[in-house]
């Protein structure tokens, strides 16, 4: 009975659980092939920090693809705004608490500019965002032409990409373990369990379909064990980084917006059928502006994370970021046909994508083969999307 329930649940939720299974399989394979180095505290911490700037872009790209659009400009927009941050901090001596909100506003404005020809003139987003790709690439070269690499010496700014949350001082219990990270992991797990139980009770009250009780308990146990393992691994090396905190906040905010607000429902309605959404009273143009403006703002945040991590701005910053973000979104379950995709999926997709890179680097695999493997994974994700959509009809 248990295995029948398990098979049924996996079959009915293959789109949602497939990416988690893929991530688990990839991490297991690389842990074995690297003799445990992949799962070491230092490597997992570095992996999460490296994933940060792509995960932020993937969240925004997921919503763009959901409304059946694309934005190719986000990579070099991210690099360009990272360079602006470096110039403002190093040459103009603007305080960091002014630079960060300024960049987020500039990013949002850039996204709105990209959206204008799409929303008002009906020009394909591929064309307008490709123009933005070229413009921001040129702008990045222009602002870095005089100095090349711009070194950032602001300690607060650099801590965003390299710093870790402080631990509780003076506690001698588990001296080599980050106690605050353990407490946060415990709190997050308890919150997840409480929300899951509360959500199940609400669905049962309205006679909605829920997981069988044994499968529900298995899900809670599995997620709790994984969360405990990740927390323990991170606590063994400096704890949670500020990059991870930023990513978690972004994912949490966008998850709430897309699942609990009218705006989120409108975004998915537009993605499912723009004409029907327009006829039902949804302003499709406004949704287009909001999604692209959000994408621009997240591009700025990605640029901040990347420049902060490198502690500098370079002429090549942002190269292929847009393709990595698109790949992460597709691997995370967003549908090429629009209307389907979750913010949490984009985070898992980014982790899958960057885990492949990290694992292959540890194995010493040539970069040429790495591109082949990443391309094959992207094709597999799209084929999986098409196959699951066809089988559900």
N, C-alpha and C positions, 0 to 999 in steps of 0.2 A: 504493500500500500504506500509506504514511504517513497519508494523509488518511482512508483507510478505518479504520485503527486509531484515529485521533483521533475520528472520528465515533462509533465504537463505544464508546469510553471515555466520551465526553461523554454519550451516550445512557444508558449503564448507571449513570453517577454524577451524573446531572443534579441530584439533590437537594443533593449535596455541593458541586458546582462552580458551581451556579447563582448562589449568593450572591456568590461571588468574582467571577464575570463581571459581576454587577450592580454591585458596588462599583467594579470597574475602569471600567465604562462611565460610571457617575455621575461619577467623578473626572475622566475624560477630557472629558466634556461640559462640566463646570464649569470645567476648566482652559482650554478653548477660549473659552467664553462670558465668562470674567472676564479674558481676556488674560493668563493665567498667574498671576494673583493667588492663585487657589485653591491651587495647588501650591507657593506660596512657603513658605520655611522658617518664617516667623512664623505664617502661617495654619495650616499642618499641625500645628505645635506647639500652637497654641491649640485646634485641633480635637480633638486627642488629650486635652488637659486637660479640655475640655468633655465629652468622651465618657466620661471616667473614672467619674463617679458613676452614669451610666446603665448602663455596661458591667457594673459590679459587681452592680447590681440584676438585670440581664438574666441573669447567670450563675445566680443563685439562682432566678429566675423560671422559667428553663428546666427545672430539676429539679422545680419545683412543677407545671408543666404536664405534664412527662413522667409524673408519677404521677396524672394526670387531675384535678388540683385547680387552684385559682387563689387568689391572695392580693392583694386590693385595698388592704390596709392599709399596704403597704410605703412608699408615698409620704410620707404624713404621719408615719408612724413614723420615717422617715429625718429629716424636718424637725424633729420633736419631740426626737429624740435629739441632733441637731445643736444645738438650743437648750439642751439640758441641758449639752452640752459647753461652750457659750459661758458659761453661768451658772457652771459649776464652775470654769472658768479665770478669768473676770473678777471674779466676786463672792465665790466661796468660796476662791479662790487655791489650788486643788488642782493639784499638779504634772501636767504633760501625760502623763508616763509612767504615772500612775495613772488619769487621765481616759480614755485610749483603751481600755485593757483593761476598765475599768468599763463603758463604753458598749457594747462588744462583748458582754459578759455580759448587760447589760440587754436588748440587742436579741435575743439568743438566748432569753432568758426570755419576751419578748413573743411571739416566734414559737411557743414551746411553748404559751403561753396560747391563741393562735389555733388551734393544732392540737388542743387538748383536746376541744372540742365536735365536731370533725370525726372524730377517731379514736375517742373514747369514746361519743359520742351519735349519730353518723351524720348530723350536721347538715351540709348543703352548705357547702363552704368559701366559696362566693360570699357567703352570708349572714353567716357569722362574720367574714370579713375585711372585709365592708362595715361591720359594727358597729365593727370596729377602726378603719376609715377615719374614721368619725364621732368615735370616742373620741379618737384621736390628733390629729385636727383641733382638737377642743375643747381638748385638753391643750396643744397648741402655742400656741393663743390665750391660754390662762390663764397660761402661764409667761412670755409676752412682753407681757402686757397692761400691765404697769407701765412698761416702758421702750420697747416697740416693738422697734426694731432694737437688738441687743446687739452691740457692737463687741468683737472678739477681738484682743488686743494681744500674745498669746503668739507669739513669733517662731518657735519650733520647730513649734508646731501649724500656723501659717500657711504654713510652708515645705512642708508636705505637699501643699497645693493649688497653691502658687505657686513653689516652689523647684525647682532643678535639681541633678543630681548634679555634684560638683566635677570639674574637669578636671585633667590632669597639669600642674603648674606648671613653668616654666622651659624648655619645649620650643618652639623657634622655628620648627619645621617646620609648615607650614599654620597660621599664627597666628590666622586667623579661623575655624578649624574646631575643633569639640570632639573632641579625640583619644580620650577615654574612650568616647564614644558610638560612634566608628568601631571601636574595638577590641571593644566589646561586640557590635556588629552583626556583625562578622567571626566572633566566637566563636559567636554564636547560629546563624549560617548554617552554620558547620562542624559544629555539634552536630546541626542538622537533617539535613544530608546524611549524617552518620555513622549517626544513628538510622534514617533511611529505608533505607539500604543494609543495616544490620543486621536490620531488620524484614523486608526482602525475602528475605534469606538464610534466615531462620528459617521463613518461609512456604514457600519452595522446598524446604526440608529435609523438611517434612511434606506436600509435594505440594498445598499450598493454591494457589488461583488468585491470580496476581499480574498487574500491568500488563505489557503488552508492553515489551520492553527499550527501544525507541525512545521510547515514551510515558513510561516511567519517567525516562529521561534528560531529556526535554523538561520534565517536571514539576520535576525538580531544578534545571534551568537557569532556568525561569520563576520559581520561588520565590526562588532565589538573586538573580536580577536585581532583583526587586521589593524584597527585603530590603535589597539594596545601595542602591537608589534612596531608600528610606525613611530608611535610616541616614544617607545623605549629606545629605538634606534636613534632617533633625533636627540633624545635626552643624553645620549652617550657622547655627543660631539656638539658642544656649545648651545644646544637647544634650538628653539624656533628662531629663524631669521626674520628680520623685518620684511624681507621680500615675501616670505610665505604669509605673513600677517596681512600684507597688502592684497595678495592674491585671494586669500580667504575672504577678506572683506568685500572685494569686487564680486567674487562668485556669489557670496551670500546676498548682497544687495540685488544683483541681477536675477538671481534665482527667485527672490521674493517678488520682484517686479513682474517677472514673466509668468509666475504661477498664482499670485495672489491679488493682482490689480487689474483694473479695466484696461489699462494701457497694454499690459501683457497679452490679454485676450484679443485685443484689436490687432496687435502685431501678428499673431498666429492666424487670425481671420484673414488679414491681407495676404499673408503667405499662402494660405490654402486656396483662396479664390479672390483676387483683387476686384473683379467686376462685381461679384456678389457682395463683397464687403462694402463697396461704394454704394450699392443699391440699398444696403441695410443701414446706411447713415454714417458709416465710418469714413473719415476724411483720409483717404489713402495718401494724399500729398503730405499732410502733416506727419503721418506715420513714417513716410520716407525721410522727411527732414529729421525727425527724432532719432531714427535708427542710424542714419549717416552721421548726425551730430555726435551721437554717443560713440560711434566708431572712431571719429576723429579725436574725441576726448581720451578714449582708451589708447589710441596711438600715442598721444602725448605722454600718458602714464607709462606706456611701454618704453618710450624713449628715455624717460627719467630713470626707470629701473636699469636699462641697459647702460646708459652713460654712468650711472652711479656705480654699477658693478665693475665697469672698466676703469672708473675714476678718470674718465677722459671722453672726448668726442673725437671720432675719426672720420676720414673721408669715405670710408666704406660702411659706416654704421647704417643698419637698416637693410642691407643687401639680403634678399630672399626672405625677409621676415614675412612678407605678405603670403608667399607660397607655403611657408611653414604654418602660418595661422590657418590658411585654407585647408591644408592637409589635416591639421589637428581637429578642425571643425568637422570635416567629413569622417575622420576616424572616430570621432566622438558621437556620431550618429545623426548629424544633420542630413536632411534629404536634399539631393540635387533638384528635386521637383518643388521644393519650398514647402512651408507650412509645418515641417517636422524638425525637431531639434531641441535639445535641452542644454542649458548653461552648464550643468554639472557634467554633461557629456563632453563638452568642449574642454573642460579641465582634464578629464580622464584621457581624452584624445591627445592633448598636449603632453601628458605624462607618458603615454604609449610612444609617441613620436620621439620625445627626447630620451626616453629609456633605450630605444633602439640605437640612437647616436652614442649615448654614454657606454652602453654595453659593447658595441662594436669597437669603440675607441679603446676600451680596456683590453679587448681581445687582439688589438693591433691590426684590425682589418683595414685595408686600403680605402681611402676616401671615395675612390671611383666605385667600388663595390657597395659602399655605404649608400650612395645615391641610388644605385640600382635596387637595393633592398627597400629603401624608403619609398621609392616609386612603386614597387610591387605591392607594398602594404597599402598605399593610397588606392591603387587600382582594386585591390581586394576589398577595401572598405566601400567603394562605390558599387562594386558588383554585389556585395552583401546587401547594400541599401536597396538596389533594384530588385534583388531576389526576394527580400523580405516584404517589400511593397507588393510585388506580384502575387506572392503566396497569401497575403492578407486580403486580397480582393475576392 
